Amino acid sequence: TSRCCPSRASFLTGMNSHNTGVISNHPDFDVLDRHPSFVDALDQAGYDTAYIGKWHLPNPGAEPVRGFDHWVSYEGPGKHFDQSFNVDGEMRASTGHQADVLVDYALEFMAQERERPFCLIVAFKNPHVPLTPAVPFAGSIDPASVQLPASMDDDPASLNGFYARLVTSDDSRHAIEDREAFKAEVAHYNELVLSVDAGVGRLFDALEASEQLDQTALLFTTDNGQLLGEHGLQQKGI
């Protein structure tokens, strides 16, 4: 599902959005009030569970969520810089780029001595808009090096009705008007991805240093993908 909330609800429950009831980015209920999550099962099985990062499901005050023994999050979509976090029920300020701060919290959790297995979810905001990458990655990709997809030049008449309407509409969220400006946006998007790469690398290094890497299953996924010029469109296309 190409939207934040529906995707996250599906990840947690293992059900499609028509079954969770979360079909937009503005659900009026907490999905965990209606459905169990895979974290509930792991928690009941004795795992040490933690959620660190963007939750983006209804959760006033970003309060800790059922099933998680450790909680670091914020309400809504958040921001890339100087994000405040609810840490196990207590609000804390932070400075710097959110992706780096999340990894710091994750490393603290991973470093704790424990006898039981753990489940750690690190939910990066990157590369979500606004496209404001952090040092040292900001400006590291030359927009002139960005290659736009061949489908960028698709004739709108060849597209299905939904995409054709987006391409020919006046909605600047989707149709691309200035290709050079769009290349700069794609460069910033990829620079945000580099922050994720660096953060995941820090987590890998910590697991390796603590001799846990070979005992740990790592799953890498995303709550939605962006159209990066395909069919002349940008963002999520809906």
C-alpha positions as CSV (number, residue, x, y, z in Angstrom):
1,T,0.0,0.0,0.0
2,S,1.6,3.2,-1.1
3,R,0.8,5.2,2.0
4,C,2.5,5.4,5.4
5,C,-0.3,4.4,7.8
6,P,-1.8,1.5,5.9
7,S,1.6,0.0,5.3
8,R,2.6,0.2,8.9
9,A,-0.6,-1.3,10.1
10,S,-0.1,-4.2,7.7
11,F,3.5,-4.8,8.8
12,L,2.3,-4.9,12.5
13,T,-0.7,-7.2,12.0
14,G,0.2,-9.3,8.9
15,M,-3.0,-8.3,7.2
16,N,-3.9,-6.2,4.1
17,S,-5.4,-2.8,4.6
18,H,-8.9,-3.9,3.7
19,N,-8.7,-6.2,6.7
20,T,-7.0,-3.9,9.2
21,G,-9.4,-1.1,8.3
22,V,-6.5,1.4,7.9
23,I,-7.0,2.6,4.3
24,S,-5.6,6.2,4.5
25,N,-3.1,8.3,6.4
26,H,-5.8,9.6,8.7
27,P,-7.3,6.6,10.5
28,D,-9.6,7.5,13.3
29,F,-8.8,4.5,15.5
30,D,-5.8,2.6,16.9
31,V,-5.2,-0.5,14.8
32,L,-3.9,-2.3,17.9
33,D,-7.2,-1.8,19.6
34,R,-8.7,-4.1,17.0
35,H,-5.9,-6.5,16.0
36,P,-2.9,-8.3,17.7
37,S,0.5,-7.6,16.3
38,F,3.5,-9.8,15.7
39,V,5.3,-7.9,18.5
40,D,2.6,-9.1,20.9
41,A,3.5,-12.6,20.0
42,L,7.2,-12.1,20.4
43,D,6.6,-10.3,23.7
44,Q,4.5,-13.1,25.0
45,A,7.2,-15.6,23.9
46,G,9.8,-13.9,26.1
47,Y,11.5,-11.5,23.7
48,D,12.9,-8.2,24.8
49,T,11.2,-5.8,22.3
50,A,11.9,-2.2,21.3
51,Y,10.6,0.3,18.9
52,I,12.8,3.2,17.9
53,G,11.7,5.8,15.4
54,K,8.7,6.9,13.3
55,W,5.5,5.3,14.3
56,H,3.0,7.4,12.2
57,L,-0.2,5.7,13.4
58,P,-2.7,7.3,15.7
59,N,-0.9,7.8,19.1
60,P,-1.5,11.0,20.9
61,G,1.6,12.1,22.8
62,A,3.6,9.4,21.2
63,E,3.0,7.3,24.3
64,P,4.5,3.8,24.6
65,V,2.6,1.1,22.6
66,R,1.5,-2.3,23.8
67,G,4.0,-5.1,23.2
68,F,7.2,-3.0,23.3
69,D,9.4,-3.1,26.4
70,H,11.4,-0.1,25.2
71,W,9.9,2.8,23.3
72,V,11.5,5.8,21.5
73,S,9.1,7.7,19.1
74,Y,7.2,10.8,18.4
75,E,3.7,11.8,17.2
76,G,3.0,12.2,13.5
77,P,5.5,12.3,10.6
78,G,8.1,14.1,12.7
79,K,11.1,16.2,11.3
80,H,14.6,15.4,10.2
81,F,16.4,17.7,12.6
82,D,16.2,18.3,16.3
83,Q,13.3,15.9,16.9
84,S,11.9,15.5,20.4
85,F,11.2,11.9,21.4
86,N,8.9,10.1,23.9
87,V,11.4,7.7,25.6
88,D,9.4,5.2,27.7
89,G,6.9,7.9,28.6
90,E,9.3,10.8,29.1
91,M,9.8,13.5,26.5
92,R,13.4,14.2,25.6
93,A,14.9,16.8,23.2
94,S,17.6,15.9,20.7
95,T,19.9,17.8,18.4
96,G,21.2,16.8,15.0
97,H,19.8,14.6,12.2
98,Q,17.0,12.3,13.4
99,A,18.5,9.2,11.6
100,D,21.7,9.5,13.6
101,V,19.9,10.0,16.9
102,L,17.7,6.9,16.2
103,V,20.8,4.8,15.7
104,D,22.3,6.1,18.9
105,Y,19.2,4.9,20.8
106,A,19.3,1.6,19.0
107,L,22.9,1.0,19.9
108,E,22.1,1.7,23.6
109,F,19.4,-0.9,23.5
110,M,21.6,-3.5,21.7
111,A,24.4,-2.9,24.2
112,Q,22.3,-3.9,27.2
113,E,23.1,-7.3,28.8
114,R,20.3,-9.8,28.4
115,E,19.7,-13.5,28.5
116,R,16.7,-13.5,26.3
117,P,16.4,-12.8,22.5
118,F,15.4,-9.3,21.3
119,C,13.3,-7.8,18.6
120,L,14.4,-4.3,17.6
121,I,12.5,-2.1,15.1
122,V,14.4,1.0,13.9
123,A,12.0,3.1,11.8
124,F,13.9,5.8,9.9
125,K,12.0,8.9,8.6
126,N,14.5,9.0,5.7
127,P,14.1,9.5,2.8
128,H,10.7,11.1,3.4
129,V,10.1,14.7,2.4
130,P,11.2,17.4,3.2
131,L,14.4,16.4,1.3
132,T,16.9,17.9,3.8
133,P,19.9,15.6,4.0
134,A,22.4,15.9,6.8
135,V,26.2,16.5,6.8
136,P,28.3,14.8,5.5
137,F,25.9,13.7,2.8
138,A,24.2,17.0,1.8
139,G,25.6,18.0,-1.6
140,S,27.6,14.8,-2.1
141,I,25.6,13.8,-5.2
142,D,25.8,16.0,-8.3
143,P,22.3,16.5,-9.7
144,A,23.8,16.4,-13.2
145,S,24.7,12.7,-12.6
146,V,21.1,11.7,-11.9
147,Q,19.7,9.5,-14.6
148,L,16.0,9.9,-15.2
149,P,14.1,6.7,-16.2
150,A,13.2,6.0,-19.9
151,S,9.5,6.0,-19.0
152,M,9.8,9.7,-18.1
153,D,8.9,10.4,-21.7
154,D,5.9,8.1,-21.9
155,D,3.1,9.5,-23.9
156,P,0.2,10.2,-21.4
157,A,-2.1,8.5,-23.9
158,S,-0.3,5.3,-23.4
159,L,-0.8,5.3,-19.6
160,N,-3.7,3.9,-17.7
161,G,-6.4,6.5,-16.8
162,F,-5.2,7.1,-13.3
163,Y,-1.6,7.9,-14.2
164,A,-2.7,9.8,-17.3
165,R,-4.8,12.1,-15.1
166,L,-1.8,12.7,-12.7
167,V,0.6,13.5,-15.6
168,T,-1.8,16.0,-17.2
169,S,-3.1,17.6,-14.0
170,D,-2.1,20.9,-12.5
171,D,-1.2,19.1,-9.2
172,S,2.5,19.9,-8.8
173,R,2.9,17.1,-6.2
174,H,2.9,14.5,-9.0
175,A,3.5,15.9,-12.5
176,I,7.2,17.0,-13.1
177,E,7.4,20.4,-14.7
178,D,11.2,21.3,-14.4
179,R,13.4,18.3,-15.0
180,E,16.6,20.0,-13.8
181,A,15.0,21.0,-10.6
182,F,13.7,17.4,-10.2
183,K,17.2,16.0,-10.7
184,A,18.3,18.1,-7.7
185,E,15.4,16.7,-5.7
186,V,16.4,13.1,-6.6
187,A,19.9,13.9,-5.6
188,H,18.7,15.0,-2.1
189,Y,16.5,11.9,-1.9
190,N,19.5,9.7,-2.5
191,E,21.6,11.7,0.0
192,L,18.9,10.9,2.6
193,V,19.2,7.2,1.7
194,L,23.0,7.5,2.3
195,S,22.2,8.4,5.9
196,V,20.1,5.2,6.2
197,D,23.0,3.2,4.7
198,A,25.4,4.7,7.3
199,G,23.0,4.1,10.2
200,V,22.5,0.4,9.2
201,G,26.2,0.0,8.9
202,R,26.7,1.2,12.4
203,L,24.1,-1.4,13.6
204,F,25.9,-4.1,11.6
205,D,29.2,-3.1,13.1
206,A,27.8,-3.2,16.6
207,L,26.3,-6.7,16.1
208,E,29.6,-7.9,14.7
209,A,31.7,-6.4,17.5
210,S,29.4,-8.1,20.1
211,E,29.5,-11.4,18.3
212,Q,25.7,-11.3,17.7
213,L,25.6,-10.8,14.0
214,D,25.5,-14.6,13.1
215,Q,22.7,-15.1,15.6
216,T,20.6,-12.2,14.4
217,A,18.0,-12.1,11.5
218,L,17.9,-8.7,9.9
219,L,14.9,-7.6,7.8
220,F,15.1,-4.4,5.7
221,T,11.9,-3.0,4.3
222,T,10.1,0.3,3.7
223,D,6.6,1.6,4.3
224,N,6.2,2.9,0.7
225,G,8.2,3.8,-2.4
226,Q,8.5,7.0,-4.4
227,L,8.0,7.5,-8.1
228,L,11.4,8.9,-9.1
229,G,10.3,10.1,-12.6
230,E,8.7,6.9,-13.8
231,H,5.9,7.8,-16.3
232,G,6.8,11.5,-15.7
233,L,5.6,11.3,-12.0
234,Q,7.0,12.0,-8.6
235,Q,6.2,11.2,-5.0
236,K,3.8,8.4,-4.3
237,G,1.4,8.9,-7.2
238,I,-1.8,8.9,-5.1
